[in-house]
Amino acid sequence: MMWDGIALFSGAPLRRSADGVLGAAGVPPLLREPERPRRAKVGLALGGGAARGWSHIGAIEVLQEAGITIDVVAGCSIGAAVGACHAAGKLGELREFALSLTKRRVMGLLDFHISGSGLIAGERLRRLLDRDLGNTRIEELPLTFAAVATELGTGHEIWLTRGGLVQAVRASYALPGIFDPVKIAGRWLMDGALVNPVPVTAARALGADVVLCVNLNGDMRVRGTVIQAHGADEAEAATDAAPGPAAAMPEEPWRWPLIGNRRQKPKPRPEAGAPSGIASVMVDAFNITQDRISRSRLAGDPPDVMINPKLAQMGLFEFHRAEECIELGRQATRRMLPEIHEMIAASVTPV
């Protein structure tokens, strides 16, 4: 068949036109193949939250079971670790490791030291990551990946999108005071949760058409407000200074408890509601910071669908509760599947 001297359907070279339609060179539009829709790229933003991050495993499993392909992963802190393992095809190994953890084994993974800038050197955890991820580089992964970190000193938000995968993950979860900062390309980096606890912005900027996020702090009971004109007058201050019934102690030495051969004055009992120790204060401070920053960032760049596992009763450092945490992630993702499918279908665009 001829059309103005051009052979049609006779082995003529195919050529993709400027509008993306594939056809024989010179073929009129009416004879070209019909346009086919392009699948929307799905991005997954995995937030920080220490042990609560095991719920990311359950969320990814449900998305895979539902046939949803993840094209972009942006992770922060524990989200970077889980996202990296998924991107490298090692999610099953991570799940097995998480389920094997007990309180005793968790303590065995913590190599405490006093000479660094954090309580934990992190070498034992690094060796575990090296075992499964080895020398994998981010640019070699089959999907687009970024680990979010914070630069020490400047506070810059750093997106680690190339280089060693293990180093990027370690930098993203280097919680100040707990883990030593990690040096990458001349920058000292620490936990990305300090600037972007749920990196929706990164996932969208890396090319995702639809961004799903797993917010590990969405179920927290921390919802601070402003208490105006708070203070105490002299009468209230005197009342606060006086020991209450809970803090009262006998003043007569003969009533003090006998310890050994001597009577010793008992320590005052802590006031109700007072901080119970450094660990409690650190956890509360971390929860408050995460909640405030997450709400601010998500308000400025909300995801298309947010997955909120019910993790209010899960402690930040209860890594031994992986089975329960994974199941909570699965439940939360299953609840959102209809909305996720609807959003992906609405984002399909023609070629």
C-alpha positions as CSV (number, residue, x, y, z in Angstrom):
1,M,0.0,0.0,0.0
2,M,1.3,3.4,-0.9
3,W,0.5,6.9,0.5
4,D,2.2,9.7,-1.4
5,G,5.1,7.5,-2.2
6,I,5.6,6.2,1.4
7,A,5.2,2.5,2.1
8,L,2.6,1.7,4.8
9,F,2.6,-1.5,6.8
10,S,5.4,-3.0,4.7
11,G,8.3,-2.9,7.0
12,A,8.8,0.8,7.0
13,P,10.8,2.1,10.1
14,L,8.7,3.0,13.1
15,R,9.3,6.4,14.6
16,R,8.0,8.0,17.8
17,S,6.6,11.5,17.1
18,A,7.0,14.6,19.3
19,D,3.7,13.9,21.0
20,G,4.9,10.4,22.0
21,V,2.8,8.4,19.4
22,L,4.5,5.5,17.8
23,G,3.9,4.9,14.1
24,A,5.4,4.6,10.6
25,A,7.2,7.8,9.4
26,G,4.7,10.0,7.6
27,V,1.6,8.1,8.6
28,P,-1.4,10.6,8.9
29,P,-2.9,10.9,12.5
30,L,-6.0,8.9,11.5
31,L,-3.9,5.8,10.8
32,R,-1.7,6.0,13.9
33,E,-2.2,3.7,16.9
34,P,-4.6,5.0,19.5
35,E,-3.2,6.7,22.6
36,R,-2.7,4.5,25.6
37,P,-2.9,5.7,29.2
38,R,0.3,6.0,31.2
39,R,0.4,4.4,34.6
40,A,0.7,6.9,37.5
41,K,4.0,6.8,39.3
42,V,3.4,5.9,43.0
43,G,5.6,7.4,45.7
44,L,5.8,6.2,49.3
45,A,7.0,8.5,52.1
46,L,8.0,6.6,55.2
47,G,8.2,8.6,58.3
48,G,10.4,8.4,61.4
49,G,9.4,7.0,64.8
50,A,12.0,4.5,66.0
51,A,10.5,1.1,66.9
52,R,7.1,2.2,65.5
53,G,8.8,2.0,62.1
54,W,8.2,-1.8,62.0
55,S,4.7,-0.9,60.9
56,H,6.2,0.3,57.5
57,I,6.9,-3.4,56.8
58,G,3.2,-4.3,57.1
59,A,2.1,-1.3,55.0
60,I,4.4,-2.2,52.1
61,E,3.3,-5.8,52.3
62,V,-0.4,-4.9,51.9
63,L,0.4,-2.5,49.0
64,Q,2.3,-5.3,47.2
65,E,-0.5,-7.8,47.8
66,A,-3.0,-5.3,46.3
67,G,-0.9,-5.1,43.2
68,I,0.3,-1.5,43.7
69,T,3.8,-0.9,42.3
70,I,5.9,1.5,44.2
71,D,8.1,3.6,42.0
72,V,9.6,6.1,44.4
73,V,10.5,5.7,48.1
74,A,11.6,8.6,50.4
75,G,12.4,7.6,53.9
76,C,13.4,9.2,57.1
77,S,15.1,7.6,60.1
78,I,13.6,4.1,60.5
79,G,11.6,4.8,57.4
80,A,14.8,5.1,55.5
81,A,16.0,1.7,56.8
82,V,12.7,-0.1,55.9
83,G,12.5,1.8,52.5
84,A,16.1,0.9,51.6
85,C,15.5,-2.8,52.3
86,H,12.3,-2.8,50.2
87,A,14.1,-1.0,47.4
88,A,16.9,-3.6,47.5
89,G,14.5,-6.5,47.6
90,K,15.4,-7.4,51.2
91,L,12.1,-6.7,52.9
92,G,11.6,-10.3,53.8
93,E,15.0,-10.5,55.5
94,L,14.2,-7.4,57.5
95,R,10.9,-8.8,58.6
96,E,12.5,-12.0,59.7
97,F,15.1,-10.0,61.7
98,A,12.5,-7.8,63.3
99,L,10.5,-10.8,64.5
100,S,13.6,-12.4,66.0
101,L,14.2,-9.5,68.3
102,T,13.8,-9.8,72.1
103,K,14.6,-7.3,74.8
104,R,17.8,-9.1,75.4
105,R,18.9,-9.2,71.8
106,V,18.0,-5.5,71.4
107,M,20.3,-4.6,74.2
108,G,23.0,-6.8,72.7
109,L,22.9,-4.7,69.5
110,L,23.7,-1.5,71.4
111,D,27.5,-0.9,71.6
112,F,27.6,1.9,74.2
113,H,30.6,4.2,74.3
114,I,31.5,7.4,76.1
115,S,34.2,8.8,73.8
116,G,31.9,9.8,70.8
117,S,29.2,12.3,70.3
118,G,26.4,9.8,71.0
119,L,25.8,7.0,73.5
120,I,25.9,4.3,70.8
121,A,28.6,3.8,68.3
122,G,26.3,1.9,65.9
123,E,28.9,-0.4,64.5
124,R,26.9,-3.6,65.4
125,L,23.9,-2.2,63.5
126,R,26.2,-1.2,60.6
127,R,27.5,-4.8,60.3
128,L,23.9,-6.1,60.1
129,L,23.1,-3.6,57.3
130,D,26.3,-4.5,55.5
131,R,25.3,-8.2,55.7
132,D,22.1,-7.7,53.8
133,L,22.7,-4.6,51.7
134,G,26.5,-4.9,51.2
135,N,28.0,-2.5,48.8
136,T,24.7,-1.5,47.2
137,R,24.6,2.0,45.8
138,I,21.4,4.1,45.7
139,E,21.7,4.8,41.9
140,E,21.8,1.0,41.3
141,L,18.4,0.4,42.9
142,P,15.5,-0.7,40.7
143,L,13.4,2.2,41.9
144,T,14.0,5.8,42.9
145,F,15.1,6.2,46.5
146,A,16.1,9.0,48.9
147,A,17.1,9.0,52.5
148,V,16.5,12.2,54.3
149,A,19.1,13.5,56.8
150,T,19.9,16.8,58.6
151,E,23.2,18.5,58.4
152,L,24.9,19.2,61.7
153,G,25.5,22.9,62.3
154,T,23.5,24.3,59.4
155,G,20.3,22.4,59.8
156,H,20.1,21.8,56.0
157,E,17.7,19.1,54.9
158,I,19.8,16.7,52.9
159,W,18.4,14.2,50.3
160,L,20.8,11.3,49.9
161,T,20.0,10.1,46.4
162,R,23.4,8.6,45.3
163,G,26.3,6.8,46.9
164,G,26.4,4.0,49.4
165,L,23.0,2.8,50.6
166,V,24.1,1.7,54.1
167,Q,25.9,5.0,54.8
168,A,22.7,6.9,53.7
169,V,20.5,4.9,56.0
170,R,22.9,5.3,59.0
171,A,23.0,9.1,58.5
172,S,19.2,9.2,58.3
173,Y,18.6,7.4,61.7
174,A,21.5,9.0,63.6
175,L,19.4,10.4,66.4
176,P,21.3,13.2,68.2
177,G,22.7,12.1,71.6
178,I,22.0,8.4,70.8
179,F,24.0,7.7,67.7
180,D,27.2,9.4,66.4
181,P,26.7,11.6,63.4
182,V,27.8,10.2,60.0
183,K,30.1,12.0,57.6
184,I,29.1,11.8,53.9
185,A,30.8,13.9,51.2
186,G,32.2,16.3,53.7
187,R,29.0,16.9,55.6
188,W,28.2,15.6,59.1
189,L,24.7,14.3,59.0
190,M,22.1,13.2,61.7
191,D,18.5,12.1,61.9
192,G,16.3,13.5,59.2
193,A,13.3,13.6,61.6
194,L,14.7,16.9,62.9
195,V,13.6,18.7,59.7
196,N,11.2,16.4,57.8
197,P,9.7,13.5,59.8
198,V,7.4,12.4,56.9
199,P,9.2,13.2,53.6
200,V,6.2,13.8,51.3
201,T,8.1,16.7,49.6
202,A,11.0,14.5,48.6
203,A,8.8,11.7,47.2
204,R,6.9,14.3,45.1
205,A,10.0,16.1,43.9
206,L,11.5,12.7,42.8
207,G,8.8,12.2,40.2
208,A,5.8,10.6,42.0
209,D,2.4,11.4,40.6
210,V,0.6,10.0,43.6
211,V,2.2,10.2,47.1
212,L,1.2,7.8,49.9
213,C,2.7,8.4,53.3
214,V,2.9,6.3,56.5
215,N,2.8,8.7,59.4
216,L,4.0,7.0,62.6
217,N,2.9,9.9,64.7
218,G,-0.6,10.3,63.4
219,D,-2.2,8.4,66.3
220,M,-0.2,10.2,69.0
221,R,-2.2,11.9,71.8
222,V,0.2,14.9,71.8
223,R,-1.9,17.8,70.5
224,G,-0.3,20.9,72.1
225,T,-1.9,24.3,72.3
226,V,-0.9,27.7,73.8
227,I,-1.4,28.4,77.5
228,Q,-1.5,32.1,77.8
229,A,-0.6,34.2,80.9
230,H,0.7,31.3,82.9
231,G,2.5,32.0,86.1
232,A,2.1,32.0,89.9
233,D,1.5,34.7,92.4
234,E,3.3,34.7,95.8
235,A,0.6,32.6,97.5
236,E,0.6,30.0,94.8
237,A,4.4,29.9,94.8
238,A,4.4,29.3,98.5
239,T,1.9,26.5,98.1
240,D,4.0,24.9,95.3
241,A,7.1,25.1,97.5
242,A,5.5,23.4,100.5
243,P,5.6,19.6,100.4
244,G,2.3,18.0,99.9
245,P,1.1,14.8,101.4
246,A,2.9,12.7,98.8
247,A,6.2,14.4,99.5
248,A,5.9,14.7,103.2
249,M,8.3,12.9,105.4
250,P,8.8,12.4,109.2
251,E,11.0,15.0,110.7
252,E,11.7,13.2,114.0
253,P,15.0,11.2,113.6
254,W,13.6,8.5,115.8
255,R,10.9,7.8,113.2
256,W,13.3,7.5,110.3
257,P,13.7,3.9,109.0
258,L,16.6,1.8,110.4
259,I,19.1,0.9,107.7
260,G,21.9,-1.3,109.1
261,N,22.8,0.2,112.5
262,R,21.8,3.7,111.6
263,R,18.6,5.6,111.0
264,Q,18.6,7.4,107.7
265,K,16.3,10.2,106.5
266,P,14.1,8.9,103.7
267,K,14.2,10.5,100.3
268,P,11.1,12.5,99.4
269,R,8.7,10.8,97.1
270,P,8.4,12.4,93.7
271,E,5.5,14.8,93.1
272,A,2.6,13.4,91.1
273,G,3.1,14.2,87.4
274,A,6.8,15.1,87.8
275,P,9.4,13.7,85.3
276,S,10.3,10.2,86.2
277,G,13.8,10.1,84.7
278,I,16.0,11.1,81.8
279,A,14.7,8.4,79.4
280,S,11.1,9.6,80.0
281,V,12.0,13.2,79.4
282,M,13.8,12.3,76.2
283,V,10.9,10.3,74.8
284,D,8.4,13.0,75.6
285,A,10.6,15.6,74.0
286,F,11.0,13.5,70.9
287,N,7.3,12.8,70.6
288,I,6.4,16.5,71.0
289,T,9.0,17.6,68.4
290,Q,8.0,14.9,65.9
291,D,4.3,15.9,66.2
292,R,4.8,19.6,65.8
293,I,7.2,19.3,62.8
294,S,5.1,16.6,61.1
295,R,1.9,18.7,61.4
296,S,3.6,21.7,60.0
297,R,5.3,19.9,57.0
298,L,2.2,17.9,56.1
299,A,0.0,21.0,56.2
300,G,2.3,22.7,53.7
301,D,2.6,19.7,51.4
302,P,-0.1,17.1,52.2
303,P,0.1,13.6,50.7
304,D,-2.5,12.2,48.4
305,V,-3.3,9.5,50.9
306,M,-2.1,9.3,54.5
307,I,-1.8,6.0,56.4
308,N,-2.0,6.4,60.1
309,P,-1.3,3.2,62.1
310,K,-2.7,3.2,65.6
311,L,0.6,3.3,67.4
312,A,-0.2,5.4,70.5
313,Q,0.5,2.5,72.8
314,M,3.7,1.5,71.1
315,G,6.9,2.7,72.8
316,L,9.6,4.4,70.8
317,F,12.2,1.8,71.8
318,E,10.1,-1.3,72.0
319,F,11.7,-2.9,69.1
320,H,10.8,-6.4,70.4
321,R,7.1,-5.8,69.6
322,A,7.7,-6.1,65.9
323,E,4.9,-8.6,65.2
324,E,2.3,-6.4,66.8
325,C,3.6,-3.3,65.1
326,I,3.7,-4.9,61.6
327,E,0.1,-6.0,62.0
328,L,-0.9,-2.5,63.0
329,G,0.7,-1.3,59.7
330,R,-1.2,-3.9,57.7
331,Q,-4.5,-2.9,59.3
332,A,-4.1,0.8,58.7
333,T,-3.1,0.2,55.0
334,R,-6.0,-2.1,54.4
335,R,-8.4,0.5,55.7
336,M,-7.0,3.0,53.1
337,L,-6.9,0.7,50.1
338,P,-10.1,1.9,48.5
339,E,-9.0,5.5,48.6
340,I,-5.5,4.5,47.3
341,H,-6.9,2.7,44.3
342,E,-9.3,5.6,43.6
343,M,-6.5,8.1,43.7
344,I,-4.2,6.1,41.5
345,A,-7.0,5.5,38.9
346,A,-7.8,9.3,38.9
347,S,-4.1,10.1,38.2
348,V,-3.7,8.0,35.1
349,T,-2.7,10.3,32.2
350,P,-2.6,9.7,28.4
351,V,0.7,9.2,26.7
